[in-house]
Amino acid sequence: MNKKVFFTTFLFIASLFSLTAQEESSRTLIVDEVEYGQPNQTYNTYKTTWKKNRFKDNWIISLGGGAQTYFGIDDSKGPTQDRVTFAPQFSIAKYFSPIWGLRLNFTGGSLHGFNDGSFGTYVKWNHGTKDYMGQSVVGTPGYPNTSPSASMLTWDPAWNHMFDLTLKDANGNTIPGYNTDIIGLDGDNYYWRPGREQGKLYMQHIKYVQANIDFMFDFFNLVGNYNPKRFFEITPFGGIGIYNAFSNMGSVNMLVAGVHGGLITKFRLSERLGLNAEFSGSVVPDSFDGQIGDTKSMEGIGQATLSVAYKFGRTDWEVAEPMDYELVNRLNDEINTLRERNAKLAAKECPTCPPPPPVVKAEPTSDVKFLPDPVFFRLDKSVIDPSEWARIDKAATYLTEHPDVNVVVTGYADKKTGNPQYNMKLSERRAKTVAQALIEQYGINPLRVSINWSGDKIQPFKINEWNRVVIFVIE
């Protein structure tokens, strides 16, 4: 049965791999892509501030299966191949940053344990109070007799389900009897546990389900740079859960709490599809299998699974650019000054104005040297801010309406930041960024666009911050 389940799971996973041939959707805000001539920019994930995504973004659903085994009393005595069973797995995860997230994980199946019939306390008998020790509970189903030699022996409730159906009476009818390979007779005709002395075991079938909530973090993102296209990732996790073992073969239903932890190795197949190999373990009370042992207080479940993961919503993260508050304060001061002047002008009586002259469309002449709307940049940045695209749009409109005019895109950097060598390269990147935007976004002929950069040698504006700029010079 297990071989069929393993084979079916393998075919299911293999069929999903064929989906990876689809094209990945493109995003213009992924920080590691080249955008309008920008060099690749890297960000330390832990030290960088990230914008908060919507709640519906960064969800992951995974489905798969693998192998599991139980670690309890006497289980190590059983054959390894008989202890391993199939473990289905389903999980839903949500990331709250590029580093960490939470996961709800479900699994279960049938665990195979082993018992040799030795001394023990069974939950079935008064929930592990050791009351069913030979003669304490006369008349309990499965109780053999009240022999004095049986007063310190525990009756295993699983024995009530172990019968030898090969015994026949004189008429050939089956005589149900206990399996004497596990349960023997002592001198007082008491059924007891020779399995221990004979080295014979019986298999326990622990049918169960578990649900865990895990905290997880991506290790490479935590210690290194953010890379949404990283092929391989290691994700440790840990959490708590509830575990329910159903009543079966003399055992009672058990609902317990436990801890869960492990490691996920992730392989990126496409923007949304991935393959996860997970190794996990759970620790539960030793009563989970229905028997309380003499030496162990906790027992364990180990799993190794392979699953296919699919991402929903947005899959990447955007850097939260900090504001230059010094510049913001200066601009606010200028706005307040202009408001005061405007208020004073509003208090004055407005003279009668002559009618305006007719509007004549401006034609390029030798007097026009540059366009009036330069493109400004943030400190040490060469990425075009969303607010600056309107200025580029005006320049592109002018060039479209005047096909006989060429433009020189000139980049600058402010003198109070950086050094001359660095500022020269920064101004070059700014100029190339704007030029490429004109060509690729607005379709301006590349032959009409020239590029120039001056670093901090020339400061077009008196205000230092305004010199982080690109100016359009008309030819």
N, C-alpha and C positions, 0 to 999 in steps of 0.2 A: 504493500500500500504506500509506504514512504517513498519507494522508488518512483511510483507513478506521480505522486505529488511533486517531487523534485523535478521530474522531467517536464511536467506541465508548467511549473514556474519558470524553468529555463526557457521554454518556448515563448512564454508570455513576455519575458524580459527581452529576448532576442528580437521579437516582433516590434517592440517599442524603439529599438535602436535604429530601425529603418526610418523613423520620423526625423532623425537628426539631419537629413538631407535638405530640409526646408531652410529657406533664407532667414537669417536673424534680422529682426527689426532694428533699424538704425536709430540712434539717439544723438542729438547735437550737444547735449549737456554732459555727456560722460567725460570725466576730467582727464582721462588718459588718452583721448583721441586727439589727432591733429585737427584743429579748428581754424580755418581761414589762415593757413600758413603758420600756425603756432607750433613751437616745439612741444614734445611730450612733457607734461608737467606731472610730477609725482608729489603725493601728499602722505605724510606719516599719519596712519589711520587713527592712532590713539591721541595724537597731539592736535589733530585738526577738528574744527567745529563743523558739524554737518547739519544741513537743513533737515527738518522733520518731515518725513513723507506722510502721505495720507494713510489712514487706517487700512484701507483696502490694498495697499501696496506691500510688497515683500513677503507674500505668503508662499509657503511651500507645502505641497502634499506629496507623500511618498507611499509606495505600495511594493511589497516584496515578501520574501521569506528566506528561511535558512534552516540551521540546525540548532538544537538546544539539548541540554542535559540537566539533571538534578543532582545536587550535592548534599546528601543527607546521611543518616546512620546506615551503615552496611552497604550503601550504594556503590562504593569503590570496589566491593567484592564481586560485583556483577560484570558480565562481559561488556566491553566498551561499545561494541556494535549494537547491543540491545538497549543501551542507555540513551543513545542518540535518537531524537525524534524530530519531526518537522515543526517549524515555528513560523506561522504567518505573522506579518507585521504591517501595520497601517499607522501613519502619523500625520499630524497637521502642525506646522511650525509657522511662527511669525517673528521676523527680525525687526527690532526697534532701533538699530543702528548698524553700520557696517561690521560691528564687532560681535554683538550679542543678540540673543533672541530666546524665545520660550517655545516649548514643544509639548504637545499632547500625544502620547504614544500608546498604542494598543497592540497586545499580542496575547498568546495563549496556546492551547493545544492539549496534548496528552503527554505528561512527563512519565518516564519509566524509572521507578525506584526499586530497590531490592531490600528484602528483610530475611533474616535467618531464624526468626522466631525466638530470639533471645529475650532476656528480661527487658521490660519497657512499660511505659504507662501510655494508655491509649485514650484519646480524647473521647471516644464513644462512651467509655464507662465514666459517667459523671464528670465529663470534661476534664479528665486527667487528674483526679484526686486519688488514684490508686485504690479505689474501693473494690474493684473487681480483681481481687487477688485470691483466687482459689475458692474460699468458702464465705466471702463477705456478702455476696449478692446471690443467694440461692434462687433459682428459678429464672434468672436472666437468660435470654436465648443464647444458646451455645455453651452454657455452663454444664460441665460434665458431671461432677459429683462433689462430695464434700470430704474427700480423702484428706487425712491430716498431712500427708506428704505433699499435698497440693496447696497448702495454705499460703505459701510464699511464691506461687507461680502465677504469671499473668496470662490470661486467655486472650489471644490475638483475635479481634473480631473478624479479620479476614479469613480465619479458619472456617467460619460458617459458610464460606463460599468455595471451599476446596474439597470436592468430593471425588472419589474414585468410582466411576460408573462402569468399571469392567467386572465388578463382582456380580455373580449370578446365584440365584437360589436353585433348588432342585428342579424347579419347573422352567428354568432358563430366564426368569425375570430378573431385571436389574435390581441390585440391592445398593442403594446409596450409602456410601460410607466415606469417612474422612480419608484424605490422601495421606497414607501412612509414611510417605517419603518426607513429609513436612511435620505431621502430627503423629506421635507414637503413643504407646500405652506403657505406663509404669507398672510396678508390681502390684499396685492397688487398683489396676484397671482405669487409671486416670490418663486422659488424653493430654499430652504435653508437647514440648518442642524439641524433638531430636534433630531438627534441621541444623541447629547450631553445631552439635557434636559431629554430625555427619558432613558438615560443610555444604549443605544444600540450601538453596535460596528460592524464594518465590518472588515474582515480579509484581510491583505495585503500579497501578495505572491511575495517575493523578491528573484528572481532567480539570483544567483551570483556565481562567482569563485574568489579565492584569491591565491596569490603566495607570500610566505615569505622567506626571508633569515634570519636565526637565528644563533646567537652565543650561544653555549652551553658548559657546563662544568660538569664533574662528581664530585659530592660533596664529596663522601667518598674517592675518589682518591686524591682530593685536600687537605683534612685535615688529611688523614691517610696514611697507607702503600699501596704500589702497590700490587694488587692481581688480576691477569687476570681471576681467577676462582670464583670471588665474585658472589654469587647468586643474591643479591639484590643491586641495585644502584639507587641513586636519581640524576636526571640531570635537574637543572634549565636552562632556556633558555630565550632569548629575542632578538628581531630584528625588522625589518621594512618589509613592503610589499605593494603590489598593490591589490586593490579590485575593481571588476567590477560587477555592478548590471545591468542586462539587462532590456530593456524597456518591461513593462508589465502592463496591466490594467491601462493605463493612465500615468504611470511614464515613464521618459525618461532614456536612457542609462547613467549610472554614472560610471566614472573611477576616483577613489580617491586613495590617499596614506594613510597608517595607521601604527600603531605600534602593535606588537604582542609579547606575552610573556606567560610563564607558567612553568609547571613542568612535567617531565617524570619520572615515576617509572618503572625501568627495571628489568626483571626477566630472569636470564640466564638459558636456557634449555639445551644447548650444547655449544660446542666451537664456533659454527657459528650461531645457532638459538636462538632467544630470544622473549620474550613477553613484549610489552610496554603498560602501561596504562598512557594516557596523559590527562592533564587538562590544557586548554589554554584559552586565551582571546585576543580579538582584539579591538582596539579603532579606530573608523572611524568618519569622519565629519557627522553631523546630517543630511546633505543633501543626505546621501547614500540611504535612503529609499524613496527619492523623495519629502519629506516634511521637511521644515526648521522650527523648533519649536521656541517658544517664550522664553524658559528658558534654554534649553540644547544646548550646542555648539558641543558636541560630543556624540556619541552613541556607543554601544558595541555589540560584538558577543562572546558568550561563548560556548565552546565545551568540551566534555568528550569523548575520543575515546579509543579503544582497537585495537592494531595492532601487526602483526607478523614482526619481524626484522630478516634479514639475512645479515651476514658479508661476505665480499669478500676480497681476498688477505690475507696477514698476519694479524692476529688478536691480537698479543701480541707486547711487546716492550722489547728491550734489553738495559741493562745498558751500558753506555759509561764509561769504566774503565779509570780513569786518569793515565797518565804516571808518573813514578818516574823520574822527570827530573834531579835530582841529580845523580841518577845512570846512566841515559843516557849520561850526560855530562862526567862522569868518563870514561864510555866505549868509548865515542868519543875521549877523550884524549889518552886512551890506543891505539886506532886504529891509531891516528895520530903519536904516538910514533913509532908504528910498521912500519908505512909507511916510516918514516924517516930512520929507521934502514934498511928497505928493499932497499931504494934508495941508501944508502951508500954501501950495499952489491952488488947492481947491478953495481956500478961503479968499483968494483974490478974485476980483471981478474979471471975467473973461471978455477981452475986447472982441469987437466984430471982426471976423476974419474974411479976407477976400476969397472969392471962389477959387478952388484949386485948378491948376493947369491940367489939360487933358493928359491921361496916362499914355505914355509911349513905351512900347516894349523895348527893353534894353538890348542892344546889340554889342557883341564883343568888340572892343576897340583896344588900342594900344594902352589906354588908361587903366583898363581892368587888369590887375596883376594877381589878385587872389579872390577866392570865394569867401563870403563873410561868415560862414559857419564851420569852424574847425571842430575836430573830433578830440574830445578829452578822454584821458585814461586815469585809472586808479594808480596809487603808489606802487611802483615796481611791477606793473601789470601791462600786458600787451593784448589782452582779450577785450573785445569791444563790448561795452556795457549796453544793456537793452535800451537805455535812454539816449544813447548816441547814434542809434541807427537812423533816426530822423534826419540827422545832419548829413549822413552818407547818402540818404535818399534824395536830399536836396541837391547835392553835388551831382549825383547820377542823372537827375532830371535836367539839370542845366546842361550837362554834356550831351544828353539825348536831344535836347532842343537846339543845340549848337554843334552840329557834326563837324564843323571846320575848326573846332577848338580842341587843343590838347591840354592835359593837366599833368603837373608834377606833384606827386604826393610826398611831402617832406615831413619826416618825423623828428621829434625833439624829446629831451629829457630835462628835468629840473636839476639845477646845479647843486642844491643843498642835500641831495640824496645820492648815495653811491659815489663811485669814482669815475673819472673821464672815460676810461677804457670800458667799464661796464655800461655806462650811460650811452656810449656810442652804439654798442650792440643792442641795447634796449630800444633806442630810437629807430634802429634798423628794423627790428621786429615789428614795431608799431606801424611803420610806413608800409611794410610788406603786408601786414594784416589788412589795412584799409584798402590798399591797391588790389589785393586778391578779392576782397569783398565787392569792389566796383566791377571787377572782371567776371567773377563767378556768379554773384548774386544778381547783378543788374545788366550783365551782358555787354559791358563797355568793351570796345575793341582794345586788346592789349597794346596795339601799336600807338594808341592815343594816351596811354598811361605810363608815365615815367616815375621812378622811385628815387628819392634822395633822403639822406639823414644827416643830422648835424650834432647828435649827442647833446652835450650841455655847453658847446662852444657858443651857440647863439641862444639867447633867451628872448623870445618874441614878446613876452608879457612881463610887466613889473611884478605881478603877484607870482611868487615862486611856484605854487601848486598848479597854476594854469599852464605852465610850460611842459607839463606831461601831455603833449598834444601832437596831433598831425594836422598840418595846414595844406589846403589845396591851392597851388600856384598855377595860374592860367598862362598858357603860351599861345 
